[in-house]
Amino acid sequence: MSSRHIPTISFGAALLTNLNIMIGVGIFVNTAPLIKEAGALSPLSYLIVGFLMLPLILAINKLMTKHKGGNFYTFGAENLSPTWGFLSVWSYFVGKLASCSLMIHFFSSLMQKLIPSLNIFSTIWLDLLVILFLTLLNCLNTRIGTLIQLLIFIVKISPIIFIILGGFYIFDFTSFQDTSSSNAINNLLPTISFVVYAFTGFEATCSLSSCIKNPEKNGPRAILIAFFIVVMLTILYQFCSFVIAGNSLSKAASFTDAFAILAKGFSSNFIIQNKIGYFLQITAAISALGAAYGVFYSNNRNLYSLAQEGHIFFSRYFMHLNQNHIPWLSVLVQAFGCILYLLFTRGNNIPLQQMSAVGCTLAYFISCIGLVKHGIRRNFIGLLGLISAGLLLLFSLSSAIQTSTFALALYCALLLSGLLMFHKV
């Protein structure tokens, strides 16, 4: 029943969830495109976006400190109105489902490249099997979930550390002779669009805040520490990728080509190249799966929080917990949502990325509005966070309009359907 106690998770588990979501597909997919645009200056893209998002991070942290055990619903409902609270959570829930669908499809597609015999199956069918697997895992005890998060994190961090250590080992300053070229500097700003997606996920702790021990303290710490770790790792990874392979990475047509080029940078031996390339690809696939699991692990709590407020159809059923104290019906709806996304988009990364970006940035923006409402003069962090969130939302909407009107239309339809449900119950 809904009255049963939900076990709490530790600071370490919350931190691992954030890291597993943030260290996902983005860091590997971005490697070649960033170098193609900005060359050796490409690591600065992560630094720029890190500075841009820092005020937003601090604003979310302030909200978590102010609202003990609060989430995106609390940030909007208590500071603005229940309608704004619902809109914030629903937008985030819908956006994160798109992100999770992208990660699942990335994993399935990469596994088909690694294991050619899997090509006898449609990628969508493999996606469905992965969704079933994640659904079953998320119905297990939260302690088992934390162990899985830890194992996945160890695997997914290994290729990043491998590239970083390898880059420092073979570092040659001559690789950076032309880094100040006007072309690279002029092309640095457009690369920001590649980087924003890689940093989404820092706020996963908000979804789990009611399950975290000492949420007003451990929640903000998990967000801030995870963000700084990921910023540092992404800058070093991009820097060392250029050290290893240089501008040859700009010729990569896909992320698999980028892995092959990086492998060549380590050794001229064909056998060693194949082994390194395989290692990078399999760990990147596991990284994507781990990020998808992290989203599944945290996002179902958003739907559960709306059920607790009575804002969705059949709320009392959604509040039922299984024997492991998991809101199993929310997990099933989450799986069904991912299936719909993949069927409608066929795994196309552009619409999925656009829906994810718009959905998350709208939740950020509403939360920062609530923080600023308590007084701009006395809330400088809130104002800076609002500006940061507003810029991210504006950029996401503009990008969706230019590249994927279908994604924006689908997102708006889902958002309006949620608002209709909210007013009907």
Residue pairs with C-beta under 8 A, 6 or more apart in sequence:
1 319
1 320
1 321
2 308
2 316
2 319
2 320
2 321
4 321
4 325
5 325
6 210
6 211
6 321
6 325
7 141
7 142
7 143
7 211
7 325
8 211
8 212
8 213
9 142
9 146
9 208
9 211
9 212
9 213
10 146
10 212
10 213
10 218
11 212
11 213
11 214
11 218
11 221
11 222
12 146
13 142
13 145
13 146
13 149
14 205
14 208
14 212
14 218
14 219
14 222
15 221
15 222
15 225
15 226
16 146
16 149
16 150
16 153
17 149
17 204
17 205
17 208
17 222
17 294
17 297
17 298
18 201
18 202
18 204
18 205
18 222
18 223
18 226
18 227
18 294
19 153
19 226
19 229
19 230
20 149
20 152
20 153
20 156
20 290
20 291
20 293
20 294
21 200
21 201
21 204
21 291
21 294
21 295
21 298
22 198
22 199
22 200
22 201
22 202
22 226
22 227
22 230
22 291
23 153
23 156
23 157
23 160
23 230
23 233
23 287
23 290
23 291
24 103
24 156
24 198
24 201
24 287
24 288
24 290
24 291
24 292
24 294
25 102
25 103
25 106
25 287
25 288
25 291
26 194
26 195
26 197
26 198
26 199
27 160
27 198
27 233
27 234
27 237
28 159
28 255
28 258
28 259
28 284
28 287
29 106
29 255
30 194
30 195
30 198
30 238
31 237
31 238
31 241
31 249
31 252
31 255
31 258
31 262
32 249
32 250
32 252
32 255
32 257
32 258
32 261
33 191
33 194
34 42
34 45
34 191
34 194
34 195
34 238
35 42
35 238
35 241
35 242
35 247
35 249
35 250
36 249
36 250
37 187
37 188
37 190
37 191
37 194
38 44
38 45
38 184
38 185
38 187
38 188
38 191
39 178
39 179
39 181
39 184
39 242
39 247
39 250
40 175
40 176
40 178
40 179
40 184
40 242
41 179
41 184
41 185
41 188
42 188
42 191
42 238
42 242
43 234
43 235
43 236
43 238
43 239
43 242
44 188
45 188
45 191
45 192
45 194
45 195
45 238
46 195
46 198
46 231
46 234
46 235
46 238
47 231
47 235
48 188
48 192
48 195
49 192
49 195
49 196
49 199
50 199
50 227
50 231
50 235
52 192
52 388
52 391
52 392
53 199
53 202
53 227
53 388
53 392
54 227
54 388
55 381
55 384
55 385
55 387
55 388
56 364
56 368
56 385
56 388
56 389
56 392
57 202
57 223
57 224
57 227
58 224
58 381
58 384
58 385
59 367
59 368
59 371
59 381
59 382
59 384
59 385
59 386
59 388
59 389
60 202
60 203
60 206
60 220
60 223
60 364
60 367
60 385
61 219
61 220
61 223
61 224
62 220
62 371
62 381
62 382
62 385
63 70
63 75
63 367
63 370
63 371
64 70
64 205
64 206
64 209
64 215
64 216
64 219
64 220
64 223
65 216
65 217
65 220
67 74
67 75
67 78
67 216
68 215
68 216
69 209
69 210
69 212
69 215
69 216
70 78
70 206
70 209
70 215
71 89
71 206
71 207
71 209
71 210
71 301
71 302
71 305
72 85
72 88
72 89
72 92
72 203
72 206
72 207
72 302
72 363
72 366
72 367
73 85
73 86
73 88
73 89
73 302
73 305
73 306
73 309
74 85
75 85
75 88
75 206
75 366
75 367
75 370
75 371
76 84
76 85
76 86
76 87
76 88
76 89
76 366
76 367
76 370
77 84
77 85
77 86
77 309
78 85
78 370
79 369
79 370
79 371
79 373
79 374
80 366
80 369
80 370
80 373
82 309
82 311
83 419
83 422
84 366
84 369
84 370
85 309
86 306
86 309
86 311
86 418
86 419
86 422
87 362
87 366
87 415
87 418
87 419
88 362
88 363
88 366
88 367
89 302
89 305
89 306
89 363
90 306
90 415
90 418
90 419
90 422
91 358
91 359
91 360
91 362
91 363
91 366
91 415
91 418
92 207
92 302
92 359
92 360
92 362
92 363
93 299
93 302
93 303
93 306
93 359
94 337
94 355
94 359
94 411
94 414
94 415
94 418
95 355
95 356
95 357
95 358
95 359
95 360
95 362
95 363
95 411
96 295
96 299
96 302
96 356
96 359
96 360
97 299
97 334
97 337
97 338
97 341
98 341
98 351
98 352
98 353
98 355
98 356
98 359
98 411
99 200
99 201
99 295
99 352
99 353
99 356
99 360
100 292
100 295
100 296
100 299
100 334
100 338
101 127
101 338
101 341
101 342
101 345
101 347
101 352
102 347
102 349
102 352
102 353
102 356
103 288
103 289
103 291
103 292
103 295
104 127
104 130
104 131
104 134
104 288
104 289
104 292
104 338
104 342
105 123
105 127
105 342
105 347
105 349
105 352
106 285
106 288
106 349
107 130
107 285
107 288
107 289
107 292
108 123
108 126
108 127
108 130
108 347
109 123
109 347
110 256
110 281
110 284
110 285
110 288
111 118
111 126
111 285
112 118
112 119
112 123
112 126
113 256
113 281
114 278
114 281
114 282
114 285
118 126
123 347
124 342
124 343
124 346
124 347
127 342
127 347
128 339
130 289
130 292
131 335
131 338
131 339
132 335
134 292
134 293
134 296
134 335
135 296
135 331
135 332
135 334
135 335
137 144
137 145
137 148
137 293
137 296
138 145
138 293
138 296
138 297
138 300
138 326
138 331
139 322
139 324
139 326
139 328
139 331
140 324
140 326
141 324
141 325
142 211
142 324
142 325
142 326
145 297
148 293
149 290
149 293
149 294
149 297
152 286
152 287
152 289
152 290
152 293
153 290
155 283
155 286
155 287
155 290
156 283
156 286
156 287
156 290
156 291
157 233
158 283
159 279
159 280
159 283
159 284
159 287
160 233
160 237
162 279
162 280
163 237
163 240
163 241
163 244
163 262
164 233
164 236
164 237
164 240
166 240
166 244
166 266
167 236
167 239
167 240
167 241
167 243
167 244
168 240
168 243
170 243
170 244
170 265
170 266
171 243
172 243
175 242
175 243
175 246
178 184
193 395
193 399
195 234
196 357
196 392
196 395
196 396
197 353
197 356
197 357
198 230
198 234
199 227
199 230
199 231
200 356
200 357
200 360
201 291
201 294
201 295
202 223
202 226
202 227
202 230
203 223
203 360
203 363
203 364
204 294
204 295
204 298
205 212
205 219
205 222
205 223
205 298
206 219
206 223
207 298
207 299
207 301
207 302
207 305
208 297
208 298
208 301
209 215
209 219
210 301
210 305
211 301
212 218
212 219
212 222
241 249
241 262
242 249
244 262
244 265
244 266
245 261
245 262
245 264
245 265
246 265
248 261
248 264
248 265
249 258
249 261
249 262
251 257
251 261
252 258
252 260
252 261
255 284
256 281
259 277
259 280
259 281
259 284
260 273
260 277
262 276
262 277
262 280
263 272
263 273
263 274
263 276
263 277
263 280
264 273
266 272
266 273
266 276
267 273
267 276
296 331
296 334
299 334
300 326
300 327
300 330
300 331
300 333
300 334
301 327
301 330
303 312
303 318
303 327
303 330
303 333
303 334
304 318
304 319
304 327
304 330
306 312
306 315
307 315
307 316
307 318
307 319
307 327
307 330
308 315
308 319
309 315
310 425
311 421
311 422
311 425
312 318
312 421
312 422
312 425
313 421
313 424
313 425
315 425
317 329
318 327
318 329
318 330
318 333
319 327
320 327
320 328
320 329
321 327
321 328
322 328
341 352
341 355
344 410
345 351
345 352
345 407
350 403
350 404
350 407
351 404
351 406
351 407
351 410
352 407
354 396
354 399
354 400
354 403
354 404
354 407
354 408
354 411
355 400
355 407
355 408
355 410
355 411
357 392
357 396
357 399
357 400
358 393
358 396
358 397
358 400
358 408
358 411
359 411
361 389
361 392
361 393
361 396
362 393
364 389
364 392
364 393
365 386
365 389
365 390
365 392
365 393
367 389
368 382
368 385
368 386
368 388
368 389
368 390
369 386
371 379
371 381
371 382
371 385
371 386
372 379
372 382
372 383
372 385
372 386
374 382
376 382
376 383
397 408
400 407
400 408
400 411
401 408
